Amino acid sequence: MDPGFLEHLRLSPRAGIGPGARFLDFLFTGPHADGATQEEEMELLHRRCCGLDVHKETVVGCLRLVSDAKVTTEVRTFQTTTADLLRLSEWLAANECTHVVMEATGVYWKPVWHILDDGEFALVLANAAHVKNVPGRKTDVNDAMWLAELLAHGLIRASFVPDTQTQEMRNLLRTRKQLVREQTSHVLRVQKTLEDANIKLDSVLTDLMGKTGRAMLEALIAGETNPAKLASLADRRVKASPEEFREALRGRVRKHHRFLLRLHLNQIDALDAAMATLDTQVDANLGPFRTAIEQIISIPGIKNLGAQVIVSEIGIDMSRFASAAHLLSWTCICPRNDESAGKRRSNRMRKGGTWLKTTLVQCAWAAVRKLPAGPILSHQSSARPQEGDHGRGRLHPHRDLPHAQGRDDVQGPRLKSLRSPFHRPAKKAPGQTFG
């Protein structure tokens, strides 16, 4: 036996029946248990498949083979080192395995996927919530056998795994968003430090890190405490008056505050430099996506960065989405199905799609602010919800974002394409007319 892995050989017919299989308990303990080996209960789609239960250090694989209406399973445990994963690939290839399924467990599935993707296997990535087993019967071996059984009968819906170039773009732009969030947290810490020193600069300035804000912060760090001199650093375009600046800058700044302000400003500058480096790398990788990005930019409210994020999340091959409604559902920006006894209990959006959803909401708000207020936008943004209306008279950017295929669909005085497939018209108040 190869010391690189452990073996759990189960070569008897129906050895795949484990305590963790829900429909197996029903099929093989009921009145038709004697004929269960004939695969008559459920349609068999894949005769040679494998389920992988992936962890940080180990991968448990269950190879499920069907021959002459008899099921044979073999379970082995491999390490997640590259050498052992190559042995896993060789083991599957030697047994002529055609389909392999694994759960999307954090980032641990990615190295397994990358190595098996070099072979001739059809890989399936399963959402862990969709293949959850019965509580109290969970083991690594049972999980692998359960995945193999579900895959054999076609009961697993494959998750979207983009190609390598799209994954690289996605990693770069997600990292950039994380850096933006980290920078925002440092700006909030700067505001907290100023409040501790009773400096109300954020009350008179919208952007604390703008030209005026940075000049005043640098002066405070340098030791300047005269409110009049600090107020004189304000740009002439600032709306606040010199008197308001003088009152806001009258505080008690100590050496401790200056140290913290310098520390946070250095972190903000370092993050700016890191994002500039990321932007350069993204521009270098835009080759295959430039045409798609140019088309997406033509949609109102979406600029270069938003288009890059959208392409990195959904790719450029739209054949995987049957329609615009399917894409909205995959992005989790449409009302969920929650109905029981003929009553719809909730219209809230499903959780998920956090990276793309936030970008689409920002683009939708930008479209609302930039587009001319036509008849549709005017009544949606101005109509007040009536009693029992639950705000349906207001504009919901995450539902009303343009999703048409071309620019022609979003032009015209009425901007009809701002209505998504899930749009619900607002209730008309008494005496109110919609243009």
ZIQUIDA-V130237 format. One record per residue. N is the residue number from 1. RES is the residue in one small letter. BURIAL is b if it has 9 or more other C-alpha atoms within 8 Angstrom, else e. D_FIRST is the distance of its C-alpha to the first C-alpha in Angstrom with 2 decimals. Layout:
# ZIQUIDA-V130237
n;res;burial;d_first
N;RES;BURIAL;D_FIRST
N;RES;BURIAL;D_FIRST
This chain:
# ZIQUIDA-V130237
n;res;burial;d_first
1;m;e;0.00
2;d;e;3.78
3;p;e;6.19
4;g;e;8.63
5;f;b;8.30
6;l;e;8.29
7;e;e;8.25
8;h;e;11.49
9;l;e;11.83
10;r;b;15.54
11;l;e;16.56
12;s;e;20.06
13;p;b;23.15
14;r;b;24.32
15;a;b;21.30
16;g;b;22.24
17;i;e;25.25
18;g;b;24.92
19;p;e;27.68
20;g;b;28.06
21;a;b;29.20
22;r;e;32.96
23;f;e;33.87
24;l;b;31.12
25;d;b;32.87
26;f;e;36.08
27;l;b;34.83
28;f;b;33.00
29;t;e;35.25
30;g;e;38.59
31;p;e;40.76
32;h;b;38.74
33;a;b;35.36
34;d;e;35.33
35;g;e;35.40
36;a;b;32.92
37;t;b;30.30
38;q;e;32.79
39;e;b;32.50
40;e;e;36.29
41;e;e;36.77
42;m;e;35.75
43;e;e;35.61
44;l;b;32.19
45;l;e;32.06
46;h;b;28.46
47;r;b;26.37
48;r;b;23.12
49;c;b;22.77
50;c;b;20.62
51;g;b;21.71
52;l;b;20.55
53;d;b;21.56
54;v;b;21.95
55;h;b;22.51
56;k;e;23.28
57;e;e;19.94
58;t;b;17.49
59;v;b;17.39
60;v;b;16.55
61;g;b;16.40
62;c;b;17.50
63;l;b;17.50
64;r;b;20.52
65;l;b;21.31
66;v;b;24.62
67;s;e;25.32
68;d;e;28.42
69;a;e;29.37
70;k;b;26.18
71;v;b;23.86
72;t;b;20.09
73;t;b;18.11
74;e;b;14.50
75;v;b;13.99
76;r;b;11.48
77;t;b;12.42
78;f;b;12.59
79;q;b;14.71
80;t;b;18.01
81;t;e;17.90
82;t;e;18.70
83;a;e;15.54
84;d;b;13.41
85;l;b;16.17
86;l;b;16.03
87;r;e;12.38
88;l;b;13.87
89;s;b;16.66
90;e;e;14.71
91;w;e;12.82
92;l;b;16.35
93;a;b;17.97
94;a;e;15.79
95;n;e;16.81
96;e;e;20.36
97;c;b;20.82
98;t;b;24.44
99;h;b;25.17
100;v;b;23.51
101;v;b;25.28
102;m;b;25.07
103;e;b;27.62
104;a;b;29.90
105;t;b;28.94
106;g;e;31.06
107;v;e;29.84
108;y;b;26.12
109;w;b;25.77
110;k;e;27.28
111;p;e;24.50
112;v;b;22.14
113;w;b;25.06
114;h;e;25.89
115;i;b;22.52
116;l;b;22.23
117;d;b;25.92
118;d;e;25.30
119;g;e;23.58
120;e;e;25.36
121;f;b;24.78
122;a;e;27.74
123;l;b;27.20
124;v;b;29.01
125;l;b;29.81
126;a;b;30.96
127;n;b;33.52
128;a;b;32.11
129;a;e;35.52
130;h;e;35.47
131;v;b;32.23
132;k;e;32.71
133;n;b;31.49
134;v;b;33.39
135;p;e;33.87
136;g;e;32.40
137;r;b;29.37
138;k;b;27.31
139;t;e;23.63
140;d;e;21.09
141;v;b;19.37
142;n;b;22.88
143;d;b;24.00
144;a;b;21.30
145;m;b;22.06
146;w;b;25.75
147;l;b;25.64
148;a;b;23.90
149;e;b;26.54
150;l;b;29.38
151;l;b;28.33
152;a;b;28.07
153;h;b;31.69
154;g;b;33.01
155;l;e;33.91
156;i;b;32.88
157;r;e;35.42
158;a;e;33.94
159;s;e;35.14
160;f;e;36.84
161;v;e;34.71
162;p;e;36.99
163;d;e;36.27
164;t;e;35.37
165;q;e;39.02
166;t;b;40.14
167;q;b;37.38
168;e;e;38.52
169;m;b;42.12
170;r;b;41.22
171;n;e;39.50
172;l;b;42.53
173;l;b;45.11
174;r;b;43.37
175;t;e;43.18
176;r;b;46.87
177;k;e;47.73
178;q;e;45.95
179;l;b;48.00
180;v;b;51.15
181;r;e;50.43
182;e;e;49.82
183;q;b;53.09
184;t;e;54.90
185;s;e;53.76
186;h;b;55.26
187;v;b;58.50
188;l;e;58.65
189;r;b;58.24
190;v;b;61.12
191;q;b;63.23
192;k;e;62.32
193;t;b;63.39
194;l;b;66.66
195;e;b;67.38
196;d;e;66.91
197;a;b;69.55
198;n;b;71.75
199;i;b;71.55
200;k;b;71.78
201;l;b;70.89
202;d;b;68.59
203;s;e;71.58
204;v;b;73.57
205;l;b;70.82
206;t;e;68.45
207;d;e;65.98
208;l;b;65.58
209;m;e;63.65
210;g;e;66.33
211;k;e;68.88
212;t;b;71.26
213;g;b;68.65
214;r;b;66.87
215;a;b;70.25
216;m;b;71.29
217;l;b;67.96
218;e;e;68.14
219;a;b;71.72
220;l;b;70.78
221;i;b;68.00
222;a;e;70.53
223;g;e;72.80
224;e;b;75.32
225;t;e;76.68
226;n;e;79.90
227;p;b;79.51
228;a;e;82.12
229;k;e;80.40
230;l;b;77.04
231;a;b;78.62
232;s;e;80.13
233;l;b;76.65
234;a;b;76.33
235;d;e;76.29
236;r;e;79.41
237;r;e;77.43
238;v;e;76.26
239;k;e;78.02
240;a;e;78.43
241;s;e;81.74
242;p;e;82.19
243;e;e;83.40
244;e;b;80.24
245;f;b;78.15
246;r;b;80.24
247;e;e;79.78
248;a;b;76.04
249;l;b;75.58
250;r;b;77.63
251;g;e;75.09
252;r;e;73.90
253;v;b;71.19
254;r;e;69.93
255;k;e;67.86
256;h;e;64.81
257;h;b;65.24
258;r;b;65.63
259;f;b;62.39
260;l;b;60.44
261;l;b;62.14
262;r;b;61.26
263;l;e;57.63
264;h;b;57.24
265;l;b;59.14
266;n;e;56.91
267;q;b;53.84
268;i;b;55.54
269;d;e;56.37
270;a;e;52.84
271;l;b;51.51
272;d;e;54.16
273;a;e;52.93
274;a;e;49.29
275;m;b;50.38
276;a;e;52.41
277;t;e;49.35
278;l;b;47.36
279;d;e;50.26
280;t;e;50.24
281;q;e;46.56
282;v;b;47.10
283;d;e;50.04
284;a;e;47.96
285;n;e;45.39
286;l;e;48.04
287;g;e;48.25
288;p;e;46.63
289;f;b;48.27
290;r;e;51.86
291;t;e;53.35
292;a;b;51.87
293;i;b;53.02
294;e;e;56.52
295;q;b;56.72
296;i;b;55.58
297;i;b;58.06
298;s;b;60.85
299;i;b;60.28
300;p;b;62.70
301;g;b;61.23
302;i;b;58.18
303;k;e;58.21
304;n;e;55.82
305;l;e;53.41
306;g;b;53.34
307;a;b;52.66
308;q;b;49.77
309;v;b;48.19
310;i;b;48.70
311;v;b;47.14
312;s;b;44.14
313;e;b;43.49
314;i;e;44.15
315;g;b;43.62
316;i;e;45.99
317;d;e;44.62
318;m;e;46.68
319;s;e;45.49
320;r;e;42.89
321;f;e;45.85
322;a;e;48.03
323;s;e;51.12
324;a;b;52.52
325;a;e;52.27
326;h;b;48.51
327;l;b;48.20
328;l;b;50.33
329;s;b;48.23
330;w;e;44.96
331;t;b;46.68
332;c;b;47.73
333;i;b;51.41
334;c;b;52.83
335;p;b;53.82
336;r;b;51.01
337;n;e;51.23
338;d;e;52.07
339;e;b;54.23
340;s;e;54.67
341;a;e;57.43
342;g;e;59.03
343;k;e;59.44
344;r;b;57.87
345;r;e;56.83
346;s;e;55.85
347;n;b;56.13
348;r;e;54.13
349;m;b;51.59
350;r;b;47.89
351;k;e;45.94
352;g;e;43.80
353;g;b;44.34
354;t;e;45.55
355;w;e;45.37
356;l;b;47.27
357;k;b;49.51
358;t;e;51.17
359;t;b;51.92
360;l;b;53.45
361;v;b;55.62
362;q;e;56.91
363;c;b;57.70
364;a;b;59.48
365;w;b;61.68
366;a;b;62.46
367;a;b;63.51
368;v;b;65.79
369;r;e;67.49
370;k;e;67.87
371;l;e;68.81
372;p;e;72.49
373;a;e;73.30
374;g;b;73.91
375;p;b;74.87
376;i;b;71.34
377;l;b;70.35
378;s;b;73.72
379;h;b;73.67
380;q;b;70.01
381;s;b;70.38
382;s;e;73.82
383;a;e;73.84
384;r;e;73.52
385;p;b;71.51
386;q;b;73.75
387;e;e;73.26
388;g;e;70.18
389;d;b;69.08
390;h;e;66.15
391;g;e;66.62
392;r;b;66.17
393;g;b;69.24
394;r;b;67.54
395;l;b;65.36
396;h;e;61.62
397;p;b;60.13
398;h;b;56.52
399;r;b;57.78
400;d;b;60.56
401;l;b;58.75
402;p;b;59.53
403;h;e;56.62
404;a;b;58.43
405;q;e;57.12
406;g;b;60.04
407;r;b;62.89
408;d;e;65.48
409;d;b;64.13
410;v;b;64.87
411;q;e;68.31
412;g;e;71.61
413;p;e;73.83
414;r;e;71.95
415;l;b;68.35
416;k;e;67.07
417;s;b;63.44
418;l;b;63.30
419;r;b;62.78
420;s;b;59.16
421;p;e;58.19
422;f;b;58.05
423;h;e;61.46
424;r;e;63.84
425;p;e;67.51
426;a;e;69.36
427;k;b;71.87
428;k;e;75.38
429;a;e;77.65
430;p;e;81.18
431;g;e;83.32
432;q;e;80.45
433;t;e;79.98
434;f;e;77.12
435;g;e;78.31
